Amino acid sequence: MRAQGQGLAVLTTIVAVAALAVLGQLLSRQVRPPAAQRQALTAIGLTRAQLVADPLSAVALPVVIGSVAAGGLAFAASGLFPIGFAERLEPIPGRLFEPLVHAFGPFLVAASLVTWVLISLLLGDRPPEAPHRPGRAERLASQFRLGPAAIGSRFALTRHPRDPGTVRAPVIGLVLVLGVLVGALTFGASVNSFIDEPARYGANFDFATGAGGDSVPEALRSVLEDDPDVTDLTLFGTVLANVGSTSLDVTGMETVRGALEPEVLVGRLVRGADDILLGRVAARQLDVGVGDDVVVIGANGPATFQVTGLGLIPAIEGGDGIGEGGVVTLDGLRRLDPEASSSVATVRLRPGAAGVADRIREATGITVGPLDRPSEVVNLQRARTTPFLWSAPSPRSSC
């Protein structure tokens, strides 16, 4: 639920920025007086501050009314939320008044829109350049060799003397809208890549077998070692330990064939029984880095390990993964628990191999397949479509 809520909060912020840019651009162009009208008002004695205050006061009332109405509409629609997985866990369904959203939110929207219009009026109240000096639009158009591109840029960016304001505000608004749209789509693509590519969260193997708490059977190990389609074989086992008052899942690793090892982001992989590779989240929680010592307390008492690096920790036998926990050698794991053993065999196959899992299952009677995804990945998967749903209205809004 936290993952879904944080994702919606981030994406709502992106959409809010885009909406403010579009509305601010629209309002500023509607209320900005033409150059001829400004000259006439200046001639009868109005100051620059009065010229800005007049259209600003005209826009303030509808902005305030619209923002308050939006807050009321949000409260009326609050009974429709939460949605999806979180809806089944909501203890008190129905409407909910949230002061930060329904009270402070309209005030923030109104203040942002009025500020946008104020800045637009101040920027647009500058004397136009002399006609004989080529403007930026003219200089840009001269760079195009194709006639349609040059003509299009002139139509888009050149302002007639009778037109109110400048093209700065529309260009800034368009850049903001496109920026947040690209940001939302990029965020969504990154989430999809993370979910669809297990190696990004530490599961860099084709399948695993033997999970269940017991040691990997010798018969299964022999079958995997002798199979010609198995290019990499690594055994893992996990115990729950502590560093002070902080729990730490420690996974022991035994490489049997190839180099199926956790990916190292900083530093190096573990080599001896005194080394430990930590996840980024675990290292931050423990306030340690590469080269530091950490005292881990297991069933056999405290043991000191040196942090050799930070990496992607696989979620083995209840380990959280996703930055949590640490990896040691199998000998290092037995420093914490002399009874610890390898309970999971992870396998990487040669390219093009087929039917290996079925073959191993028939030979040993042991189920093989991918490990369960970590809970954090499952939570993220529930919100994977949110970035695309929120970014879809952006192009229509900008028009």
Phi, psi and chi 1 to 4 in degrees:
 res  aa     phi    psi   chi1   chi2   chi3   chi4
   1 MET       -  -38.0  -69.8 -177.1   65.0      -
   2 ARG   -63.4  -41.4 -177.4 -177.2  -61.8  112.2
   3 ALA   -63.0  -43.5      -      -      -      -
   4 GLN   -64.7  -42.2 -170.2  178.7   61.8      -
   5 GLY   -65.2  -42.5      -      -      -      -
   6 GLN   -66.0  -39.7  -69.9  175.3  -13.3      -
   7 GLY   -62.7  -43.9      -      -      -      -
   8 LEU   -65.0  -37.1  -73.9  172.8      -      -
   9 ALA   -64.4  -43.7      -      -      -      -
  10 VAL   -63.6  -46.2  170.6      -      -      -
  11 LEU   -70.6  -34.5  -66.0  169.8      -      -
  12 THR   -63.7  -38.0  -58.7      -      -      -
  13 THR   -62.4  -41.8  -57.9      -      -      -
  14 ILE   -62.2  -46.4  -67.4  175.8      -      -
  15 VAL   -65.5  -36.9  174.5      -      -      -
  16 ALA   -62.7  -41.6      -      -      -      -
  17 VAL   -62.5  -43.7  171.9      -      -      -
  18 ALA   -63.7  -42.8      -      -      -      -
  19 ALA   -64.1  -41.6      -      -      -      -
  20 LEU   -63.2  -38.3  -71.0  174.4      -      -
  21 ALA   -65.0  -44.3      -      -      -      -
  22 VAL   -67.2  -47.9  172.9      -      -      -
  23 LEU   -65.0  -40.8  -69.1  174.2      -      -
  24 GLY   -62.5  -41.6      -      -      -      -
  25 GLN   -63.6  -44.1  172.8 -173.2  -23.2      -
  26 LEU   -63.7  -46.6  176.6   63.5      -      -
  27 LEU   -65.2  -42.3  -70.7  171.5      -      -
  28 SER   -64.5  -36.4   60.6      -      -      -
  29 ARG   -74.3  -26.4  -68.1 -175.2   66.0   85.1
  30 GLN   -76.3  -35.7  -70.2  -66.3  -35.6      -
  31 VAL  -100.2  -13.1  -57.7      -      -      -
  32 ARG   -69.1  124.6 -175.3 -173.3  -64.6  114.2
  33 PRO   -73.0  149.3   26.2  -33.5      -      -
  34 PRO   -63.9  164.2  -17.8   29.8      -      -
  35 ALA   -61.9  -39.8      -      -      -      -
  36 ALA   -63.9  -40.0      -      -      -      -
  37 GLN   -67.0  -39.2 -177.6  178.4  -13.4      -
  38 ARG   -63.0  -39.3  -68.4 -159.7  -54.7  -89.1
  39 GLN   -65.4  -39.9  -67.9  175.6   -0.9      -
  40 ALA   -66.5  -41.3      -      -      -      -
  41 LEU   -68.3  -35.6  -66.8  174.8      -      -
  42 THR   -65.1  -36.6  -57.0      -      -      -
  43 ALA   -65.6  -29.1      -      -      -      -
  44 ILE   -93.2    6.8   62.3  175.9      -      -
  45 GLY   112.6    2.0      -      -      -      -
  46 LEU   -72.9  137.7  -93.0   69.8      -      -
  47 THR   -83.5  171.8   64.2      -      -      -
  48 ARG   -64.5  -37.8 -176.3 -174.4 -179.2 -171.4
  49 ALA   -63.2  -40.0      -      -      -      -
  50 GLN   -68.1  -35.8  -67.8  171.2  -31.6      -
  51 LEU   -64.3  -31.8  -69.7  174.5      -      -
  52 VAL   -81.3  -38.4  171.7      -      -      -
  53 ALA   -68.4  -32.2      -      -      -      -
  54 ASP   -62.7  -55.4 -178.9   60.2      -      -
  55 PRO   -68.8  -28.5   23.0  -32.4      -      -
  56 LEU   -66.4  -39.3 -168.2   63.3      -      -
  57 SER   -67.9  -29.9   60.5      -      -      -
  58 ALA   -68.7  -31.7      -      -      -      -
  59 VAL   -90.0  -19.3   79.3      -      -      -
  60 ALA   -65.0  -44.3      -      -      -      -
  61 LEU   -63.0  -51.8 -177.5   60.8      -      -
  62 PRO   -63.9  -31.6   18.0  -30.1      -      -
  63 VAL   -65.3  -44.8  164.8      -      -      -
  64 VAL   -64.8  -45.6  170.9      -      -      -
  65 ILE   -62.3  -44.3  -65.3  176.2      -      -
  66 GLY   -64.6  -38.7      -      -      -      -
  67 SER   -67.5  -42.1  -60.8      -      -      -
  68 VAL   -64.2  -41.7  172.5      -      -      -
  69 ALA   -63.7  -36.8      -      -      -      -
  70 ALA   -65.2  -40.1      -      -      -      -
  71 GLY   -62.5  -41.4      -      -      -      -
  72 GLY   -65.4  -39.8      -      -      -      -
  73 LEU   -64.7  -39.0 -178.1   60.8      -      -
  74 ALA   -62.7  -40.7      -      -      -      -
  75 PHE   -65.8  -41.5  169.5   71.1      -      -
  76 ALA   -63.7  -32.8      -      -      -      -
  77 ALA   -89.7   -1.8      -      -      -      -
  78 SER   -65.6  -21.0   61.8      -      -      -
  79 GLY   -69.2  -16.3      -      -      -      -
  80 LEU   -79.5   -9.2  -57.8  175.9      -      -
  81 PHE  -116.5  156.2  -61.5   91.2      -      -
  82 PRO   -76.8  173.1   29.0  -35.3      -      -
  83 ILE  -123.0  164.9   58.9  176.4      -      -
  84 GLY    69.0 -138.6      -      -      -      -
  85 PHE   -59.9  -40.6  169.2   74.7      -      -
  86 ALA   -67.4  -22.7      -      -      -      -
  87 GLU   -63.5  -34.8 -177.7  179.7    8.2      -
  88 ARG   -72.3  -17.3  -58.4 -164.5  -63.9  -90.9
  89 LEU  -103.6   -3.4  -54.8  178.8      -      -
  90 GLU   -68.5  117.0  173.4   59.2   47.0      -
  91 PRO   -76.1  -28.0   27.5  -33.0      -      -
  92 ILE  -128.4   84.2  -52.7  176.3      -      -
  93 PRO   -69.8  163.1   25.7  -33.4      -      -
  94 GLY   114.0 -172.3      -      -      -      -
  95 ARG   -69.7  147.1  -65.3 -170.9  179.7   92.2
  96 LEU  -141.0  124.1  173.2   66.7      -      -
  97 PHE   -87.6  117.4  179.8   77.3      -      -
  98 GLU  -110.7  107.7 -173.1   66.6   39.2      -
  99 PRO   -55.1  -39.8  -24.0   33.6      -      -
 100 LEU   -62.8  -34.2 -177.4   63.1      -      -
 101 VAL   -90.7  -52.2  176.3      -      -      -
 102 HIS   -85.1  -15.6  -58.2  122.3      -      -
 103 ALA  -109.8  -57.3      -      -      -      -
 104 PHE   -73.5  -30.0 -179.3   70.2      -      -
 105 GLY   -58.4  -53.2      -      -      -      -
 106 PRO   -58.0  -39.4  -26.4   35.2      -      -
 107 PHE   -61.4  -42.9  169.6   78.1      -      -
 108 LEU   -65.8  -40.5 -177.1   61.1      -      -
 109 VAL   -63.6  -47.7  170.1      -      -      -
 110 ALA   -61.4  -44.6      -      -      -      -
 111 ALA   -63.6  -38.8      -      -      -      -
 112 SER   -66.7  -42.9  -60.0      -      -      -
 113 LEU   -66.3  -43.4  -72.0  175.2      -      -
 114 VAL   -64.0  -38.8  171.5      -      -      -
 115 THR   -64.5  -41.1  -58.1      -      -      -
 116 TRP   -59.6  -47.0 -179.7  -72.5      -      -
 117 VAL   -64.3  -40.0  174.7      -      -      -
 118 LEU   -61.0  -47.6  173.5   61.1      -      -
 119 ILE   -63.3  -40.2  -65.2  175.5      -      -
 120 SER   -63.3  -40.2  178.0      -      -      -
 121 LEU   -66.7  -39.9  -68.8  172.5      -      -
 122 LEU   -66.7  -40.5  -66.8  175.4      -      -
 123 LEU   -71.2  -32.3  -67.7  177.8      -      -
 124 GLY   -83.7   -6.0      -      -      -      -
 125 ASP   -95.8   42.1 -167.5   25.8      -      -
 126 ARG  -108.1  147.5  -64.4  179.5  178.6  178.5
 127 PRO   -64.7  139.0   21.1  -31.7      -      -
 128 PRO   -67.2  156.4   25.3  -32.3      -      -
 129 GLU   -71.3  156.7  -65.7 -179.2   -8.4      -
 130 ALA   -61.5  141.2      -      -      -      -
 131 PRO   -59.0  -29.5  -22.7   32.9      -      -
 132 HIS   -79.0  -10.2   66.0  -84.1      -      -
 133 ARG   -92.2  125.6  -64.4  179.5   57.6 -172.2
 134 PRO   -67.1  132.8   24.6  -33.1      -      -
 135 GLY   -82.4  179.0      -      -      -      -
 136 ARG   -64.4  -36.5  -79.2 -174.3  -72.3  -89.0
 137 ALA   -62.6  -41.1      -      -      -      -
 138 GLU   -66.1  -41.6 -174.4   68.6   24.1      -
 139 ARG   -65.7  -36.6  -65.9 -163.7  -63.6  -89.3
 140 LEU   -68.3  -43.2  175.9   62.5      -      -
 141 ALA   -62.7  -32.8      -      -      -      -
 142 SER   -67.9  -15.8   64.9      -      -      -
 143 GLN   -80.8  -16.7  -57.5  -61.5  -41.6      -
 144 PHE   -85.9  134.9  -66.9  104.8      -      -
 145 ARG   -85.8  -26.6  -63.4 -176.2  178.8 -179.3
 146 LEU   -87.2  134.3  -61.8  178.4      -      -
 147 GLY   -59.9  -45.6      -      -      -      -
 148 PRO   -60.1  -37.7  -26.3   35.2      -      -
 149 ALA   -66.3  -41.7      -      -      -      -
 150 ALA   -65.8  -43.4      -      -      -      -
 151 ILE   -64.6  -42.3  -65.2  173.4      -      -
 152 GLY   -62.4  -42.4      -      -      -      -
 153 SER   -65.6  -35.3   63.7      -      -      -
 154 ARG   -66.6  -45.1  -73.3 -169.2  176.1   96.0
 155 PHE   -61.8  -37.0  -88.6  111.9      -      -
 156 ALA   -76.9  -35.4      -      -      -      -
 157 LEU  -113.5  -13.6  -59.3  176.1      -      -
 158 THR   -88.0  134.3  -57.5      -      -      -
 159 ARG  -110.4  131.7 -178.0  173.7   62.8   91.0
 160 HIS   -73.6  146.9 -168.0  -87.4      -      -
 161 PRO   -55.1  -26.3  -26.7   34.6      -      -
 162 ARG   -86.5   -8.9  -69.9  178.3  -63.6  178.5
 163 ASP   -75.3  140.1  -67.6  -20.9      -      -
 164 PRO   -75.8  142.3   27.5  -33.8      -      -
 165 GLY    73.7 -166.1      -      -      -      -
 166 THR  -125.8  178.0   68.6      -      -      -
 167 VAL   -88.1    1.3  -62.1      -      -      -
 168 ARG   -62.8  -48.7  -68.1 -174.0 -177.8   90.2
 169 ALA   -62.5  -46.3      -      -      -      -
 170 PRO   -60.0  -39.5  -24.2   33.5      -      -
 171 VAL   -66.4  -43.2  170.4      -      -      -
 172 ILE   -62.1  -44.1  -67.2  174.4      -      -
 173 GLY   -62.5  -41.5      -      -      -      -
 174 LEU   -64.9  -41.0 -179.5   60.0      -      -
 175 VAL   -62.7  -42.6  169.4      -      -      -
 176 LEU   -63.3  -45.0  -74.9  175.7      -      -
 177 VAL   -62.6  -47.0  171.3      -      -      -
 178 LEU   -65.1  -36.5  -68.7  177.8      -      -
 179 GLY   -63.7  -46.7      -      -      -      -
 180 VAL   -70.6  -31.5  -64.0      -      -      -
 181 LEU   -65.2  -47.9  172.9   60.6      -      -
 182 VAL   -63.0  -38.1  171.7      -      -      -
 183 GLY   -62.2  -43.3      -      -      -      -
 184 ALA   -64.8  -43.7      -      -      -      -
 185 LEU   -67.2  -38.1  -65.3  177.3      -      -
 186 THR   -65.9  -41.8  -58.2      -      -      -
 187 PHE   -60.8  -44.4  177.9   76.9      -      -
 188 GLY   -62.9  -41.9      -      -      -      -
 189 ALA   -64.3  -37.3      -      -      -      -
 190 SER   -66.1  -40.6  -61.2      -      -      -
 191 VAL   -62.6  -44.1  169.5      -      -      -
 192 ASN   -62.2  -42.7  -78.1  -17.8      -      -
 193 SER   -62.8  -40.5  -62.0      -      -      -
 194 PHE   -64.3  -41.5 -178.9   77.8      -      -
 195 ILE   -73.4  -41.2  -65.2  173.1      -      -
 196 ASP   -82.7  -12.6  -64.3  -25.0      -      -
 197 GLU  -118.8   92.3  -59.7  175.4   19.4      -
 198 PRO   -57.1  -25.8  -24.8   34.8      -      -
 199 ALA   -61.9  -23.0      -      -      -      -
 200 ARG   -69.9  -21.5  -68.1  179.0  178.1  -91.3
 201 TYR  -116.6   24.1   52.8   83.1      -      -
 202 GLY   105.3  -11.9      -      -      -      -
 203 ALA   -90.6   72.1      -      -      -      -
 204 ASN   -92.2   35.8   56.6  -14.0      -      -
 205 PHE  -128.7  161.8   41.2   83.3      -      -
 206 ASP   -79.0  -42.1  -66.6  -45.0      -      -
 207 PHE  -158.5  168.7   65.6   82.7      -      -
 208 ALA  -133.6  158.5      -      -      -      -
 209 THR  -152.9  156.3 -177.6      -      -      -
 210 GLY    96.2   -2.5      -      -      -      -
 211 ALA   -64.7  141.2      -      -      -      -
 212 GLY   153.1    1.2      -      -      -      -
 213 GLY   100.7  -27.5      -      -      -      -
 214 ASP   -87.6  164.9  -61.8  -32.4      -      -
 215 SER   -66.4  150.7  -59.7      -      -      -
 216 VAL   -62.8  123.8  175.4      -      -      -
 217 PRO   -60.3  144.1  -21.8   32.6      -      -
 218 GLU   -61.5  -35.4  -73.6  -62.9  -30.7      -
 219 ALA   -63.1  -41.9      -      -      -      -
 220 LEU   -65.5  -42.9  173.3   60.8      -      -
 221 ARG   -61.3  -40.9  178.7  168.2  175.9  166.9
 222 SER   -64.5  -41.8  -61.3      -      -      -
 223 VAL   -62.6  -43.1  169.7      -      -      -
 224 LEU   -66.9  -40.1  -66.2  174.7      -      -
 225 GLU   -66.5  -32.5  -69.7 -174.7   38.0      -
 226 ASP   -89.2  -13.2  -64.2  -22.6      -      -
 227 ASP   -71.5  124.5 -164.2  -59.5      -      -
 228 PRO   -68.9  -18.7   24.8  -34.1      -      -
 229 ASP   -84.3  -11.3  -71.5  -29.5      -      -
 230 VAL   -89.1  111.2  175.5      -      -      -
 231 THR   -93.8  -28.3   59.6      -      -      -
 232 ASP  -136.8  136.2  -57.9  -89.5      -      -
 233 LEU  -142.2  122.6  173.3   61.6      -      -
 234 THR  -134.5  136.6  -60.7      -      -      -
 235 LEU  -102.6  141.2  -52.9 -178.3      -      -
 236 PHE  -131.2  151.3  -69.0   99.5      -      -
 237 GLY  -148.1  146.3      -      -      -      -
 238 THR  -127.5  139.0  -60.8      -      -      -
 239 VAL  -127.2  154.3  -60.4      -      -      -
 240 LEU   -94.1  124.5  179.8   61.0      -      -
 241 ALA  -129.4 -173.4      -      -      -      -
 242 ASN  -139.4  147.6  -65.8  -75.8      -      -
 243 VAL  -121.2  100.6  177.8      -      -      -
 244 GLY    66.2 -122.5      -      -      -      -
 245 SER   -98.4    5.4   59.6      -      -      -
 246 THR   -99.6  127.7  -56.9      -      -      -
 247 SER   -73.3  145.2  -62.0      -      -      -
 248 LEU  -144.2  120.3 -177.2   70.1      -      -
 249 ASP   -79.7  119.6  -64.7  -51.5      -      -
 250 VAL  -111.0  123.1 -178.6      -      -      -
 251 THR  -108.5  125.3  -60.6      -      -      -
 252 GLY   -89.0  143.2      -      -      -      -
 253 MET  -125.3  135.3  175.5 -175.4   66.6      -
 254 GLU  -133.5  108.4  179.0 -175.2    0.9      -
 255 THR   -81.0  121.4  -58.6      -      -      -
 256 VAL   -97.9  -42.9  178.6      -      -      -
 257 ARG  -148.7  144.9  178.8 -166.0  -63.3  178.7
 258 GLY    72.1 -148.3      -      -      -      -
 259 ALA  -140.9   51.6      -      -      -      -
 260 LEU   -84.3   88.2 -178.4   52.7      -      -
 261 GLU  -129.6  156.7  -58.7  163.3  -22.1      -
 262 PRO   -58.4  142.7  -22.9   33.1      -      -
 263 GLU   -72.6  132.4 -178.9  177.2   -8.8      -
 264 VAL   -97.5  126.4  178.5      -      -      -
 265 LEU   -92.2  -38.9  -55.6  175.4      -      -
 266 VAL  -140.6  137.3  179.9      -      -      -
 267 GLY    86.2 -141.7      -      -      -      -
 268 ARG  -138.5  167.4   64.4  169.3  176.6   82.7
 269 LEU   -76.3  161.8 -166.4   63.7      -      -
 270 VAL   -69.4  144.7  -66.3      -      -      -
 271 ARG  -124.7  -42.6  -63.0  171.0 -176.3  167.8
 272 GLY  -111.8  177.4      -      -      -      -
 273 ALA   -70.3  -12.3      -      -      -      -
 274 ASP   -99.9    4.2  -62.4  -28.3      -      -
 275 ASP   -98.9  151.4  -63.0  -19.2      -      -
 276 ILE  -144.8  137.5 -173.6  169.9      -      -
 277 LEU  -105.8  122.3  177.1   77.7      -      -
 278 LEU  -105.2  152.5  -69.5  176.6      -      -
 279 GLY   -74.4  158.0      -      -      -      -
 280 ARG   -61.4  -41.7  -73.6 -173.5 -177.9  -86.3
 281 VAL   -65.6  -43.9  176.3      -      -      -
 282 ALA   -62.3  -42.8      -      -      -      -
 283 ALA   -63.1  -38.1      -      -      -      -
 284 ARG   -68.3  -41.0 -175.6  168.1   59.1 -111.1
 285 GLN   -65.3  -36.8  -69.3  176.3  -17.7      -
 286 LEU   -86.9   -7.3  -59.5  176.4      -      -
 287 ASP    57.9   49.7 -166.2   22.3      -      -
 288 VAL  -131.5  161.2  -64.4      -      -      -
 289 GLY  -138.4 -173.9      -      -      -      -
 290 VAL   -62.8  130.0  177.4      -      -      -
 291 GLY    96.7  -13.6      -      -      -      -
 292 ASP   -81.6  158.0  -67.2  -22.0      -      -
 293 ASP   -98.6  145.2  -69.9  -23.8      -      -
 294 VAL  -135.8  134.0   57.5      -      -      -
 295 VAL   -96.1  114.8  178.7      -      -      -
 296 VAL  -106.0  131.2 -177.1      -      -      -
 297 ILE  -105.6  117.4  -55.8  173.6      -      -
 298 GLY  -118.7 -162.2      -      -      -      -
 299 ALA   -65.2  -23.9      -      -      -      -
 300 ASN   -96.2    9.2 -159.9   36.3      -      -
 301 GLY    99.8 -171.2      -      -      -      -
 302 PRO   -74.7  145.6   25.4  -32.7      -      -
 303 ALA  -142.5  136.2      -      -      -      -
 304 THR   -94.4  129.7  -58.6      -      -      -
 305 PHE  -123.3  151.6  -67.5   87.0      -      -
 306 GLN  -102.5  131.2 -176.6 -178.2   50.1      -
 307 VAL   -75.6  111.3 -180.0      -      -      -
 308 THR   -92.1  -17.1   61.3      -      -      -
 309 GLY  -179.5  175.8      -      -      -      -
 310 LEU  -118.9  137.1  -53.2  178.5      -      -
 311 GLY  -155.1 -172.1      -      -      -      -
 312 LEU   -90.5  113.3  -59.0 -179.8      -      -
 313 ILE   -91.7  121.7  -49.8  -59.0      -      -
 314 PRO   -69.5  147.9   26.0  -33.6      -      -
 315 ALA   -86.2   94.4      -      -      -      -
 316 ILE  -114.4  129.1  -58.7  -67.4      -      -
 317 GLU    49.3   55.5  -74.9  -69.5  -14.6      -
 318 GLY    90.2   -9.0      -      -      -      -
 319 GLY   -65.9  143.1      -      -      -      -
 320 ASP   -72.8  -34.8  -68.8  -28.3      -      -
 321 GLY    65.3 -159.1      -      -      -      -
 322 ILE    50.3   52.1  -43.3  -62.0      -      -
 323 GLY    89.5  -10.6      -      -      -      -
 324 GLU   -93.1  160.6  -56.7  -79.9   -2.5      -
 325 GLY    77.1 -172.5      -      -      -      -
 326 GLY  -151.6  164.1      -      -      -      -
 327 VAL  -122.8  133.3  168.0      -      -      -
 328 VAL  -129.7  175.1  -61.9      -      -      -
 329 THR   -74.1  167.4   64.2      -      -      -
 330 LEU   -63.2  -36.7 -175.2   58.5      -      -
 331 ASP   -64.4  -38.2  -69.2  -24.3      -      -
 332 GLY   -64.8  -36.6      -      -      -      -
 333 LEU   -64.9  -36.0 -171.1   66.8      -      -
 334 ARG   -75.1  -13.6  -72.9  172.9  177.2  156.3
 335 ARG   -67.3  -30.6  -68.6 -179.3   60.3 -156.5
 336 LEU   -85.6  -37.1  -61.6  173.1      -      -
 337 ASP  -145.8  105.9 -174.6   -7.1      -      -
 338 PRO   -59.5  -22.2  -22.2   33.0      -      -
 339 GLU   -89.2   -1.2  -57.3  -62.3  -34.2      -
 340 ALA   -66.1  146.5      -      -      -      -
 341 SER  -147.8  169.6   61.7      -      -      -
 342 SER   -79.7  123.2  -58.8      -      -      -
 343 SER  -113.3   -9.2   57.3      -      -      -
 344 VAL  -132.5  132.9  174.5      -      -      -
 345 ALA  -108.2  121.4      -      -      -      -
 346 THR  -104.7  141.7   58.6      -      -      -
 347 VAL  -131.2  137.7  173.1      -      -      -
 348 ARG  -118.9  133.4 -176.7 -178.0  -67.7  156.2
 349 LEU  -101.8  158.7  -55.8  175.3      -      -
 350 ARG   -69.6  152.5   66.1  172.9  179.0   82.3
 351 PRO   -59.4  135.1  -23.9   33.6      -      -
 352 GLY    87.3   -3.2      -      -      -      -
 353 ALA   -67.5  140.1      -      -      -      -
 354 ALA  -139.6  147.1      -      -      -      -
 355 GLY    72.8   13.1      -      -      -      -
 356 VAL   -68.0  -45.4  179.5      -      -      -
 357 ALA   -60.0  -43.2      -      -      -      -
 358 ASP   -65.1  -39.2  -66.9  -25.4      -      -
 359 ARG   -64.0  -42.2 -173.9  166.8   65.5 -115.7
 360 ILE   -69.3  -37.9  -66.2  174.4      -      -
 361 ARG   -63.8  -41.0 -173.8 -176.9  -56.5  110.5
 362 GLU   -68.2  -34.4  -67.4  175.0   -0.3      -
 363 ALA   -77.5  -30.4      -      -      -      -
 364 THR  -116.4  -18.8   63.1      -      -      -
 365 GLY    74.5   13.5      -      -      -      -
 366 ILE  -106.9  134.4  -61.9  175.9      -      -
 367 THR   -70.4  134.5  -58.6      -      -      -
 368 VAL  -125.0  155.3  -62.0      -      -      -
 369 GLY   159.9 -176.0      -      -      -      -
 370 PRO   -70.1  149.8   25.2  -33.5      -      -
 371 LEU   -73.1  158.7  -64.5  177.1      -      -
 372 ASP   -62.1  141.5  -67.5  -23.7      -      -
 373 ARG   -69.2  145.1  -69.9 -176.1  172.8 -176.5
 374 PRO   -59.1  151.8  -22.3   32.4      -      -
 375 SER   -59.4  -34.0   58.3      -      -      -
 376 GLU   -63.7  -38.1  -70.8   83.9   -5.4      -
 377 VAL   -69.5  -38.6  177.3      -      -      -
 378 VAL   -62.3  -42.6  175.5      -      -      -
 379 ASN   -62.2  -43.2  -69.8  -23.4      -      -
 380 LEU   -66.0  -33.8 -164.8   59.9      -      -
 381 GLN   -64.0  -33.2 -172.7  175.1    8.3      -
 382 ARG   -67.1  -21.6  -65.1 -171.4  176.7  107.5
 383 ALA  -112.1   16.2      -      -      -      -
 384 ARG   -67.9  -28.1   67.8 -174.6  -58.0  171.3
 385 THR   -85.3  -10.3   58.9      -      -      -
 386 THR   -58.7  -44.9  -54.8      -      -      -
 387 PRO   -58.2  -39.0  -22.8   33.4      -      -
 388 PHE   -74.4  -34.8  -57.8  102.5      -      -
 389 LEU   -66.4  -39.6  -67.0  176.1      -      -
 390 TRP   -74.9  -32.9  -79.2  106.1      -      -
 391 SER   -81.9  -16.3   62.2      -      -      -
 392 ALA   -60.4  -42.4      -      -      -      -
 393 PRO   -71.8  -12.4  -15.3   30.6      -      -
 394 SER   -60.7  -46.0  -62.5      -      -      -
 395 PRO   -61.3  -38.6  -22.5   33.6      -      -
 396 ARG   -68.6  -36.2  -65.2 -165.1  -66.8  -89.3
 397 SER   -65.4  -38.2  -60.6      -      -      -
 398 SER   -71.2  -20.2   61.3      -      -      -
 399 CYS   -78.3      -  -66.8      -      -      -
